[in-house]
Amino acid sequence: MRQIVLDTETTGLEVSRGHRIIEIGCVELHNRKLTGSHYHQYINPERDIDQGAIEVHGITSDFLADKPPFSQIAQDFYDFVDGAELIIHNAPFDIGFLNAELDRLDQQYRNLGDVCTVIDTLLMARTKHPGQRNNLDALCTRYMVDNSQRDLHGALLDAEILADVYLLMTGGQTNFQLSDSDTGAGDGTSGSAQIKRVANPRPPLAVIKASAAEIAAHEALLETIASSNGGKVLWREFSK
């Protein structure tokens, strides 16, 4: 089964107010294993970006000024996802924006829901963890997925993190199987480039040994247990 874990960043929250996509990030799973194949593209939205959105993803109009409009990348993106099962957190948001972009074009692209099946991991998480926070950061904490590099949202990084979360939520393989080749990253790239998170070095755990006084107190407690239990102390049996 070919699955694509997908995320987008946008100029604002409401597609009905003309907001546009500015970044698409996708990573590929095959038989529940990450292949290393990905699609990543920044997009010039040809409109202003809400300040609130910039505070979330950090992408500015100046940065996007030399990036292609959606019309120039639509075919490459469509070819990458066509026929796959899409895995998206809060899928109606991303699918709504992507279909709105496709609808603006002269070519007769079918809506993504017609050419792909869609799994919404937000709905899945709400079913598995009712009454709890189920945004991506909360799920990372719950499933012990490293999101230490997620200071700002980024479509490709968020797609990679969501892939980890999805596989853990569904009880499957989370090992990376990435290619050694690198076709670039971050600006109109696709293929089998490595996707890496920067390691977060941690100091070794300290080993604190019991003092002589603590050992003596422990032995005294065991003797008290033994005297009230016919001389039997399970701790001593298991620690032989």
C-alpha positions in Angstrom: 0.0 0.0 0.0 1.3 3.4 -0.9 0.5 6.1 1.6 1.5 9.8 1.6 1.7 11.7 4.9 0.9 15.3 3.9 0.9 18.7 5.6 0.5 22.3 4.3 1.2 25.8 5.5 -1.1 28.7 4.4 -1.5 32.5 4.4 -4.4 32.2 6.9 -7.0 29.9 8.3 -10.0 30.5 6.1 -10.0 29.3 2.5 -13.4 31.0 2.0 -11.6 34.3 2.4 -9.2 33.7 -0.4 -6.3 32.4 1.7 -3.7 30.3 -0.2 -1.2 27.5 0.3 2.5 28.6 0.7 4.1 25.2 1.5 3.4 21.6 0.9 5.3 18.7 2.5 4.8 15.0 1.8 6.6 11.9 2.9 5.9 8.4 1.4 5.1 5.2 3.2 5.1 1.9 1.5 3.8 -1.1 3.4 3.9 1.0 6.5 7.6 1.9 6.2 9.1 5.3 5.3 10.8 5.0 1.9 12.7 8.3 2.0 10.8 9.5 -1.1 9.2 13.0 -0.5 7.7 16.0 -2.1 8.4 19.5 -0.7 7.6 22.9 -2.3 7.3 26.5 -1.2 4.7 28.5 -3.2 4.2 32.1 -3.9 0.6 32.8 -2.9 0.3 36.0 -4.8 -1.3 37.7 -1.8 -0.4 38.9 1.7 0.2 36.5 4.6 -1.7 37.1 7.9 0.6 38.1 10.7 -0.9 35.4 12.9 0.0 32.8 10.3 3.6 34.1 10.1 3.9 33.7 13.9 2.9 30.1 13.5 5.1 29.0 10.5 7.6 31.9 10.2 7.3 32.1 6.4 7.2 35.7 5.0 6.2 37.2 1.7 9.8 38.3 1.1 10.9 34.7 1.4 8.3 33.5 -1.1 8.8 36.3 -3.6 10.9 34.1 -6.0 9.0 30.9 -5.5 6.6 29.5 -8.2 2.9 30.0 -8.0 0.7 26.9 -7.4 -0.1 26.8 -11.1 3.5 25.9 -12.0 3.8 23.1 -9.5 0.3 21.7 -9.6 1.1 18.8 -12.0 4.2 17.6 -10.1 2.3 17.6 -6.8 -0.8 15.9 -8.4 1.3 13.2 -9.9 3.1 12.5 -6.6 -0.1 12.0 -4.6 -2.4 10.5 -7.3 -3.9 7.2 -6.3 -2.3 7.2 -2.8 -3.9 7.0 0.6 -3.4 10.4 2.2 -2.7 10.7 5.9 -3.4 14.2 7.2 -3.9 15.7 10.6 -7.2 17.7 10.4 -7.7 16.6 6.8 -10.6 18.9 5.9 -8.4 21.9 6.3 -5.6 20.7 4.0 -7.8 19.0 1.5 -10.0 22.1 1.3 -7.1 24.4 0.5 -5.6 22.0 -2.0 -8.9 21.5 -3.8 -9.4 25.3 -3.9 -6.0 25.7 -5.5 -6.8 23.0 -8.1 -10.2 24.5 -8.8 -8.5 27.8 -9.7 -6.6 26.2 -12.6 -7.7 25.9 -16.2 -6.8 22.2 -16.3 -9.6 19.9 -15.2 -8.1 18.4 -12.1 -10.3 16.1 -10.1 -10.7 16.8 -6.4 -8.2 14.9 -4.3 -11.0 13.0 -2.5 -11.9 11.5 -5.9 -8.4 10.2 -6.7 -7.1 9.5 -3.2 -8.5 7.9 0.0 -8.0 10.1 3.1 -7.2 9.2 6.7 -7.7 12.0 9.2 -5.4 11.4 12.1 -7.2 14.1 14.2 -10.4 12.1 14.1 -8.5 8.9 14.7 -6.9 10.5 17.8 -10.2 11.8 19.1 -11.6 8.3 18.9 -8.7 6.7 20.7 -8.2 9.5 23.3 -11.6 11.2 23.9 -11.6 14.3 26.0 -7.8 14.8 25.7 -5.8 17.3 23.7 -5.0 15.7 20.3 -3.0 18.3 18.4 0.3 17.1 16.9 2.4 18.3 19.8 0.1 16.5 22.3 0.3 13.3 20.3 4.1 13.6 20.1 4.2 13.7 23.9 1.7 10.9 24.3 3.6 8.6 21.9 7.1 9.8 22.8 7.9 11.1 19.3 10.8 13.6 19.3 9.5 17.0 18.2 12.2 19.0 19.8 13.0 20.8 16.5 9.4 21.9 16.0 9.8 25.5 17.2 7.8 26.7 14.2 5.5 24.7 12.0 7.0 23.5 8.8 5.1 21.3 6.3 7.9 18.7 5.6 9.0 18.4 9.2 5.4 18.1 10.4 4.6 15.4 7.8 7.6 13.4 9.0 6.6 13.7 12.6 3.0 12.8 11.7 4.3 9.7 10.0 5.9 8.6 13.2 2.8 9.4 15.2 0.4 7.6 12.8 2.5 4.4 12.8 2.6 4.4 16.6 -1.1 5.1 16.8 -1.8 2.2 14.6 0.7 -0.1 16.2 3.1 -0.6 13.4 6.6 -0.1 12.1 8.3 3.2 12.7 11.8 2.4 11.4 13.2 4.8 8.8 14.4 3.3 5.5 15.9 6.2 3.8 18.0 6.4 0.6 21.6 7.6 0.7 20.9 9.8 -2.3 20.0 13.4 -1.9 18.2 15.5 -4.5 18.0 18.6 -2.3 15.4 19.8 0.1 13.2 22.7 0.9 12.5 24.2 -2.4 10.7 22.2 -5.1 12.2 18.9 -4.3 11.0 15.4 -4.6 12.5 12.0 -4.8 14.5 10.0 -2.2 16.3 12.7 -0.3 17.1 12.0 3.3 14.9 13.6 5.9 16.7 14.1 9.1 15.9 15.7 12.4 18.8 17.4 14.2 19.8 15.2 17.2 19.0 16.5 20.6 22.1 15.5 22.7 21.3 14.3 26.2 23.8 13.8 29.0 24.0 10.2 30.4 21.7 9.4 33.3 23.4 9.8 36.7 23.7 6.5 38.7 23.2 7.1 42.4 24.1 4.2 44.7 22.6 3.6 48.1 24.6 4.7 51.1 25.7 2.3 53.9 23.0 3.8 56.1 20.3 3.3 53.4 21.4 -0.3 52.9 21.3 -0.9 56.7 17.8 0.6 56.9 16.7 -1.6 53.9 17.9 -4.7 55.6 16.2 -3.7 58.9 12.9 -3.4 57.0 13.4 -6.8 55.4 13.9 -8.3 58.8 10.7 -6.7 60.0 8.8 -8.2 57.0 10.4 -11.6 57.6 9.4 -11.6 61.3 5.8 -11.0 60.4 5.7 -13.4 57.5 7.2 -16.6 58.8 10.7 -15.7 57.6 9.7 -15.4 54.0 10.7 -12.3 52.0 10.2 -12.3 48.3 12.7 -9.5 47.7 15.5 -11.8 48.9 14.4 -14.6 46.7 14.3 -12.5 43.6 17.6 -10.8 44.3 19.6 -14.0 44.8 
